[in-house]
Every structure is written in structure tokens, then in C-alpha cells.
Amino acid sequence: MSHVRVRLADTAIVAGPGPLPAELRGLADESLADLSWTDPALGHVGHGYWPCAVTVPAHDPATHREGAGFAAVTVDPATRTAAAVREVVALTPEELAARPPAALTRLEFLRLVQTAGGVGDAALLAAMDDPALRLLWKRLELATAVERDHPDTATALATLVAAGHLTEAQTAAIRAAWPPA
């Protein structure tokens, strides 16, 4: 559990939320609330450590993460407790790039080919009707998921390029737009 160090004279937060100092661990919250009873040499007289409930706001983990700091910390002098709200920060470009790609359903994959690859309905149907690609579509039909970095996916995209149904630029756009897990 986290605690905040509070100056008792004005209930100002001096430190925290965080763990208790080693010399205070194991003490009951009632004993920690007012440390006037401690040896002045320890530096705790006039202070207390109040328990602090920490919450994290709802956020989309695809674009944000829990930060190291706190957006808000408040104390309640009546109950000698505190509440803190953890900060939420946007993922950096490096963090976004480091996320693993999602495994897509067959339908999600085909939608990605159409949206990111710019393949229209007629062009997709033409590729599906191409007799040279029958094995590719059969493999896709049997697949339980389509993974961006799987060798079968690379082969499928290369086969679509070789058959003239995709360009290298479209393939690159599809791979770049692949959603993270």
C-alpha cells in the first residue's frame, strides 16, 4: 500500500505516494497518522504517513499507458487518508513501433488488404477468381488467423504481387497499417 507524508500543521503533502521508510514499515496506520511520538532524531515529528488509495483512469492501452507520476493527490484530514490519481501518458512513437502485431481473422485481413492496400471490391474478386491463386485462397480459408510476420503471410502477399493483383507499395502499406495486438 502507498502512503503520503503529510505535514500535520497544515496537512500539506510533503512526499508520496510511495512506500514507507524502512524504519516505519510494519506499523499500524493509526500509529503512522501522527508520528509525534517518534524520536526527533528520525525527523518524523510533526508529520504523519497516511494510507493512500491509488487509482488509474480508464484509458486505451493501444495509445496510452500508466505514467510514473500522479495527476492529482488529495488528503482527507478527517479520516487521515489520501487518494491519488495516476497520470496517463500517450505512448511514444518508439513504444508504438515496439508493440507486436495482432493476429487477424481472415475477414480482418481482407479488409486490411482493401483499406490499407487500396484494393477495390472488383479487384479483390478478380484475385479470388484467378485460377493461379486457388491454393493461396484455400490456405487462407483454412487459416485460423493471419499473422503479419508469419512466412505464409509474406508468401501470400508476394504471390499476389507476382500475379499482378498487388504492387510492392500496396504490400508495404498493408504491412505498415497492420494493427498492434
Backbone bond lengths (Angstrom), bond angles and torsions (degrees), N, CA, C in turn:
res aa  C-N    CA-C-N  psi(-1)  N-CA   C-N-CA  omega(-1)  CA-C   N-CA-C  phi
1 M - - - 1.459 - - 1.517 109.40 -
2 S 1.300 115.34 143.48 1.459 121.58 177.39 1.523 110.15 -85.87
3 H 1.316 114.13 154.82 1.465 121.82 175.78 1.518 108.08 -135.96
4 V 1.336 115.68 155.50 1.460 120.76 171.18 1.522 107.84 -115.26
5 R 1.328 115.07 143.56 1.468 120.21 175.45 1.522 106.30 -89.24
6 V 1.333 115.44 124.43 1.460 121.93 -175.55 1.527 108.98 -119.00
7 R 1.360 115.64 133.95 1.466 120.42 171.46 1.520 106.05 -80.19
8 L 1.327 117.57 117.49 1.453 122.11 -171.27 1.529 113.28 -66.51
9 A 1.310 118.38 -29.23 1.464 121.25 -176.54 1.527 112.23 -60.85
10 D 1.342 117.01 -36.60 1.465 119.59 -177.74 1.533 112.99 -133.35
11 T 1.310 117.17 8.57 1.476 126.06 -178.28 1.530 112.58 54.29
12 A 1.329 116.18 31.83 1.463 120.61 175.23 1.531 109.09 -77.81
13 I 1.311 115.38 140.61 1.460 120.05 176.82 1.524 107.82 -78.10
14 V 1.327 115.41 123.47 1.456 121.45 -178.53 1.527 110.68 -97.29
15 A 1.323 116.76 -35.72 1.471 120.58 -178.82 1.521 109.89 -157.71
16 G 1.312 114.42 155.77 1.457 120.10 175.16 1.508 110.85 104.76
17 P 1.272 114.75 -177.74 1.449 131.16 3.39 1.532 111.66 -67.73
18 G 1.320 113.89 150.21 1.448 120.21 179.90 1.508 110.69 176.60
19 P 1.326 116.17 -173.94 1.464 120.04 -179.99 1.525 111.14 -74.20
20 L 1.289 115.23 160.57 1.472 121.06 176.93 1.521 110.41 -73.78
21 P 1.332 117.15 152.14 1.463 119.29 171.05 1.538 109.13 -60.64
22 A 1.306 116.10 151.07 1.463 121.57 -175.18 1.528 112.20 -54.13
23 E 1.320 117.25 -40.07 1.476 119.68 -175.87 1.533 112.94 -70.20
24 L 1.338 117.80 -11.82 1.463 120.69 -178.94 1.530 113.27 -108.06
25 R 1.310 116.77 -6.14 1.470 119.56 -178.79 1.518 110.27 -65.75
26 G 1.325 114.24 139.27 1.462 120.27 179.59 1.516 113.29 95.77
27 L 1.328 118.22 -11.28 1.459 120.84 178.45 1.529 110.04 -81.05
28 A 1.310 116.08 149.31 1.468 121.58 177.65 1.526 109.65 -70.16
29 D 1.331 115.60 151.08 1.463 120.38 179.10 1.524 111.82 -56.50
30 E 1.322 117.48 -33.94 1.468 120.29 178.68 1.534 110.91 -62.57
31 S 1.318 117.56 -37.99 1.463 121.55 178.68 1.519 111.73 -73.00
32 L 1.338 116.04 -31.43 1.458 120.92 -178.18 1.526 113.20 -78.51
33 A 1.324 117.58 -21.68 1.463 122.04 -173.79 1.522 112.49 -60.78
34 D 1.323 117.48 -34.25 1.471 122.21 179.41 1.520 106.85 -142.27
35 L 1.315 116.21 109.14 1.468 120.70 -174.76 1.525 112.77 -95.09
36 S 1.341 117.10 27.83 1.466 121.24 178.37 1.523 111.81 -61.21
37 W 1.294 116.34 -24.63 1.461 122.50 -176.74 1.533 113.32 -78.85
38 T 1.348 117.39 -9.47 1.463 119.53 -175.34 1.519 111.81 -81.91
39 D 1.306 116.38 164.55 1.466 123.50 177.50 1.531 107.95 -63.19
40 P 1.331 118.30 125.36 1.467 120.87 -179.86 1.529 113.40 -55.23
41 A 1.322 117.68 -26.03 1.462 120.88 -179.56 1.538 111.49 -64.37
42 L 1.329 116.91 -22.50 1.468 120.10 179.35 1.530 111.96 -76.15
43 G 1.331 116.87 -18.82 1.461 120.56 177.80 1.520 115.22 81.54
44 H 1.335 117.38 18.62 1.461 120.09 -178.23 1.527 113.92 -103.77
45 V 1.323 118.74 -8.83 1.464 120.95 -178.73 1.533 108.69 -62.19
46 G 1.328 115.46 134.23 1.466 120.67 -177.75 1.520 112.73 88.47
47 H 1.323 116.42 1.89 1.465 121.29 -179.39 1.519 110.23 -127.80
48 G 1.294 115.19 166.71 1.452 122.69 173.19 1.511 109.44 -146.09
49 Y 1.292 115.77 158.75 1.464 121.81 173.60 1.513 106.92 -113.74
50 W 1.328 115.41 114.76 1.455 120.80 -177.00 1.526 109.88 -104.85
51 P 1.333 117.23 138.53 1.470 119.36 179.12 1.528 110.41 -62.20
52 C 1.325 114.11 143.12 1.461 120.02 -174.71 1.522 110.15 -128.39
53 A 1.332 116.12 120.11 1.469 121.68 173.75 1.524 107.89 -83.84
54 V 1.336 115.87 125.56 1.462 121.40 -178.44 1.530 108.84 -108.02
55 T 1.329 116.40 127.80 1.469 120.97 176.43 1.528 109.05 -118.24
56 V 1.319 114.86 154.90 1.463 121.53 177.12 1.528 107.16 -117.89
57 P 1.324 117.97 123.80 1.467 119.81 178.99 1.527 111.62 -61.59
58 A 1.308 115.50 152.01 1.464 120.35 175.13 1.528 108.43 -61.19
59 H 1.327 115.77 138.22 1.458 120.36 179.23 1.528 109.10 -156.26
60 D 1.312 115.31 162.79 1.456 121.70 179.12 1.523 108.35 -89.27
61 P 1.352 118.13 110.60 1.464 119.63 -177.76 1.533 113.71 -66.25
62 A 1.327 117.09 -10.69 1.459 119.64 176.37 1.524 111.21 -73.57
63 T 1.343 117.04 -22.20 1.463 119.99 -175.87 1.527 113.77 -127.95
64 H 1.346 117.51 -13.93 1.461 121.19 -176.20 1.526 110.73 -137.69
65 R 1.334 115.55 162.23 1.457 120.91 176.60 1.525 108.87 -143.37
66 E 1.323 114.00 165.08 1.457 120.25 176.61 1.521 108.18 -69.86
67 G 1.322 116.75 131.07 1.455 121.02 179.35 1.520 111.71 -87.28
68 A 1.313 115.90 177.30 1.465 121.31 -179.21 1.526 111.61 -83.99
69 G 1.311 117.19 -24.63 1.458 120.77 -175.99 1.518 112.82 -98.57
70 F 1.314 114.58 -167.40 1.459 121.85 -177.72 1.516 109.72 -125.72
71 A 1.332 115.39 136.63 1.458 120.59 177.50 1.518 110.68 -76.81
72 A 1.328 116.34 -30.85 1.464 120.59 -179.64 1.524 109.34 -157.50
73 V 1.332 115.20 142.59 1.468 121.75 173.92 1.523 106.36 -137.37
74 T 1.323 116.17 127.18 1.460 120.87 179.25 1.517 109.38 -129.20
75 V 1.333 115.75 154.11 1.463 121.02 176.10 1.522 109.44 -119.38
76 D 1.321 114.60 152.07 1.461 121.65 175.88 1.526 107.00 -118.12
77 P 1.340 117.70 100.15 1.461 120.41 -177.80 1.528 113.30 -60.33
78 A 1.327 117.96 -29.56 1.468 120.55 -178.59 1.525 111.46 -66.01
79 T 1.327 117.02 -38.63 1.471 119.93 -177.98 1.527 112.20 -104.19
80 R 1.328 115.87 -5.48 1.460 122.10 -176.74 1.533 110.85 52.79
81 T 1.331 113.53 50.72 1.459 121.86 176.32 1.526 108.47 -132.13
82 A 1.317 115.07 169.37 1.462 120.61 178.67 1.526 109.05 -136.46
83 A 1.313 114.34 160.96 1.466 121.16 175.69 1.518 107.27 -135.54
84 A 1.310 115.35 138.70 1.467 120.54 179.27 1.515 109.53 -131.88
85 V 1.322 114.64 144.95 1.458 121.63 175.80 1.523 106.46 -114.04
86 R 1.319 115.93 118.35 1.465 121.92 -179.09 1.530 108.93 -67.30
87 E 1.319 116.67 143.84 1.463 119.95 176.61 1.531 109.07 -74.35
88 V 1.306 115.34 151.66 1.460 122.73 175.11 1.522 106.24 -121.11
89 V 1.334 116.51 128.74 1.466 120.61 -176.19 1.527 110.27 -122.16
90 A 1.302 114.97 152.62 1.468 120.58 177.22 1.522 109.67 -69.83
91 L 1.324 116.23 143.99 1.456 120.44 175.70 1.521 109.42 -66.06
92 T 1.313 115.97 142.48 1.462 120.99 177.46 1.527 109.00 -75.19
93 P 1.315 117.95 162.38 1.470 119.14 175.62 1.536 112.05 -55.99
94 E 1.332 117.09 -35.74 1.458 120.56 179.15 1.536 110.91 -67.30
95 E 1.335 116.97 -41.25 1.461 120.41 177.75 1.527 111.15 -66.19
96 L 1.327 116.07 -39.60 1.465 119.81 177.93 1.530 110.61 -62.56
97 A 1.328 116.31 -42.68 1.469 120.26 -178.41 1.529 111.95 -69.14
98 A 1.331 117.45 -26.60 1.471 121.10 -176.24 1.527 113.07 -81.48
99 R 1.323 117.91 -11.03 1.470 119.51 -179.18 1.521 110.21 -68.00
100 P 1.317 117.54 140.27 1.465 119.12 178.24 1.525 110.55 -71.60
101 P 1.334 116.67 151.32 1.464 118.97 178.76 1.525 111.33 -73.54
102 A 1.310 115.41 152.24 1.463 121.41 179.48 1.526 109.75 -77.37
103 A 1.318 115.13 153.41 1.460 120.96 167.90 1.527 105.74 -86.52
104 L 1.313 116.90 126.19 1.457 121.37 -175.68 1.521 111.27 -100.65
105 T 1.323 115.39 152.06 1.460 119.46 169.16 1.528 106.85 -72.18
106 R 1.305 117.07 167.57 1.470 120.49 178.36 1.530 110.48 -60.25
107 L 1.337 116.06 -42.29 1.467 119.60 -179.96 1.527 110.87 -65.06
108 E 1.331 117.82 -42.52 1.470 120.45 178.02 1.532 110.45 -61.22
109 F 1.325 116.38 -39.47 1.462 120.10 178.47 1.527 110.70 -63.05
110 L 1.324 117.05 -46.93 1.470 120.07 -179.78 1.526 111.22 -63.67
111 R 1.315 117.08 -37.36 1.475 120.28 176.34 1.525 110.83 -64.77
112 L 1.344 116.60 -38.32 1.461 120.45 178.27 1.527 110.26 -65.52
113 V 1.329 116.91 -41.06 1.460 120.91 176.86 1.526 109.66 -59.13
114 Q 1.322 116.22 -40.65 1.462 119.60 -178.49 1.526 112.27 -74.53
115 T 1.323 117.20 -44.18 1.469 118.60 -175.31 1.524 111.56 -78.72
116 A 1.325 117.51 -56.38 1.466 120.16 -177.30 1.525 111.34 -73.79
117 G 1.335 115.79 -36.18 1.462 119.59 -179.04 1.515 114.11 -84.10
118 G 1.322 116.21 -11.45 1.457 119.69 178.89 1.523 113.17 68.99
119 V 1.323 116.97 30.69 1.466 121.60 -178.75 1.525 108.11 -93.50
120 G 1.319 116.91 119.66 1.461 121.47 179.92 1.519 111.81 -76.93
121 D 1.314 115.05 170.77 1.472 121.11 -179.22 1.530 111.50 -57.48
122 A 1.311 116.29 -46.27 1.470 119.72 -177.30 1.531 110.76 -63.63
123 A 1.319 116.98 -41.80 1.467 120.86 -179.93 1.527 110.83 -66.81
124 L 1.337 117.37 -38.15 1.457 120.36 178.40 1.528 110.28 -66.82
125 L 1.314 116.78 -43.43 1.468 119.95 178.00 1.526 111.41 -63.16
126 A 1.335 117.20 -37.61 1.465 120.59 177.44 1.522 110.72 -63.31
127 A 1.324 116.61 -41.21 1.467 119.85 177.70 1.521 110.89 -65.77
128 M 1.316 117.02 -37.59 1.465 120.53 179.75 1.534 111.68 -70.12
129 D 1.338 116.43 -26.47 1.469 120.77 179.39 1.529 112.53 -89.09
130 D 1.325 117.82 -6.50 1.466 121.49 -178.60 1.529 109.27 -69.28
131 P 1.351 117.97 116.81 1.465 120.70 -178.09 1.531 113.02 -59.61
132 A 1.327 117.54 -28.86 1.468 120.88 -179.96 1.529 111.93 -69.05
133 L 1.339 117.12 -16.49 1.469 121.24 -177.12 1.527 112.97 -107.11
134 R 1.324 116.53 11.81 1.468 119.98 -176.99 1.534 111.86 -56.58
135 L 1.338 117.30 -43.41 1.467 120.71 -179.65 1.535 111.17 -64.96
136 L 1.324 116.39 -39.96 1.468 120.36 178.10 1.526 110.47 -58.22
137 W 1.337 117.46 -47.82 1.466 120.49 -177.65 1.519 111.25 -70.21
138 K 1.339 117.62 -30.76 1.463 120.83 176.66 1.532 109.50 -67.22
139 R 1.324 116.96 -42.74 1.477 120.72 177.36 1.528 110.32 -62.53
140 L 1.312 116.68 -41.71 1.463 119.86 178.64 1.525 110.52 -64.11
141 E 1.312 116.54 -38.93 1.465 121.15 178.53 1.532 111.28 -62.67
142 L 1.328 117.15 -34.61 1.468 121.69 -178.49 1.531 112.97 -85.95
143 A 1.302 116.92 -15.63 1.470 120.36 -177.67 1.523 110.80 -67.49
144 T 1.326 115.59 141.42 1.465 119.68 174.59 1.523 110.92 -88.22
145 A 1.339 116.25 -22.22 1.462 121.60 178.16 1.517 107.88 -158.99
146 V 1.330 115.88 159.20 1.457 121.59 176.97 1.526 106.72 -117.75
147 E 1.325 115.80 118.75 1.464 122.04 -178.11 1.521 109.26 -106.71
148 R 1.323 115.86 131.86 1.468 120.98 -175.62 1.531 112.45 -55.34
149 D 1.327 117.14 -43.55 1.456 120.36 -172.75 1.524 113.67 -95.18
150 H 1.314 118.15 8.36 1.467 120.94 178.61 1.527 109.20 -75.64
151 P 1.328 117.92 140.93 1.471 119.84 179.65 1.532 113.66 -57.54
152 D 1.335 118.22 -33.75 1.464 120.23 178.53 1.527 111.84 -63.87
153 T 1.329 116.98 -34.34 1.462 120.27 178.76 1.522 110.15 -69.28
154 A 1.329 115.89 -43.55 1.470 119.48 177.39 1.521 110.55 -60.66
155 T 1.339 116.00 -42.28 1.466 120.33 178.74 1.528 110.92 -63.93
156 A 1.325 117.02 -43.01 1.467 120.86 -179.57 1.526 110.61 -61.52
157 L 1.340 116.70 -46.53 1.468 119.27 -179.77 1.528 110.83 -65.27
158 A 1.322 117.24 -40.31 1.466 120.45 178.58 1.530 110.61 -64.94
159 T 1.322 116.56 -36.99 1.465 120.80 178.45 1.524 110.30 -65.75
160 L 1.321 117.32 -40.76 1.471 120.76 177.13 1.527 111.24 -63.92
161 V 1.341 116.70 -36.24 1.470 120.66 176.58 1.527 109.42 -67.51
162 A 1.339 116.55 -47.43 1.473 120.57 -178.00 1.529 111.51 -61.40
163 A 1.340 116.69 -33.44 1.469 120.35 -179.79 1.524 112.33 -82.85
164 G 1.335 116.82 -3.27 1.458 120.10 176.82 1.527 114.78 85.08
165 H 1.322 117.34 13.22 1.464 120.06 -179.61 1.533 112.88 -94.77
166 L 1.320 116.75 -15.12 1.466 122.77 174.99 1.516 108.47 -138.38
167 T 1.324 116.42 157.20 1.462 121.26 171.98 1.521 108.16 -104.48
168 E 1.308 116.62 166.04 1.479 120.95 175.87 1.535 109.76 -60.12
169 A 1.335 116.82 -37.83 1.469 120.34 179.56 1.528 110.82 -64.81
170 Q 1.325 117.41 -40.01 1.469 120.32 177.57 1.531 110.50 -64.82
171 T 1.333 116.29 -42.03 1.462 120.57 178.53 1.531 110.14 -60.97
172 A 1.331 116.62 -44.11 1.469 120.52 178.66 1.531 110.29 -62.50
173 A 1.332 117.15 -39.75 1.470 120.64 179.78 1.526 110.82 -66.45
174 I 1.323 117.40 -38.10 1.466 121.36 178.04 1.531 109.86 -64.33
175 R 1.316 116.20 -46.90 1.484 119.50 -179.18 1.536 110.59 -64.77
176 A 1.337 117.17 -38.68 1.469 120.75 -178.58 1.526 111.84 -69.19
177 A 1.321 116.94 -31.57 1.469 120.89 -177.67 1.529 113.08 -88.51
178 W 1.327 117.49 -0.68 1.467 120.97 -178.45 1.521 109.00 -58.42
179 P 1.314 118.53 126.85 1.463 119.91 -176.93 1.538 111.89 -71.64
180 P 1.316 116.20 153.48 1.473 119.62 177.59 1.534 110.67 -77.67
181 A 1.301 114.22 162.53 1.474 120.36 177.66 1.506 110.23 -68.96
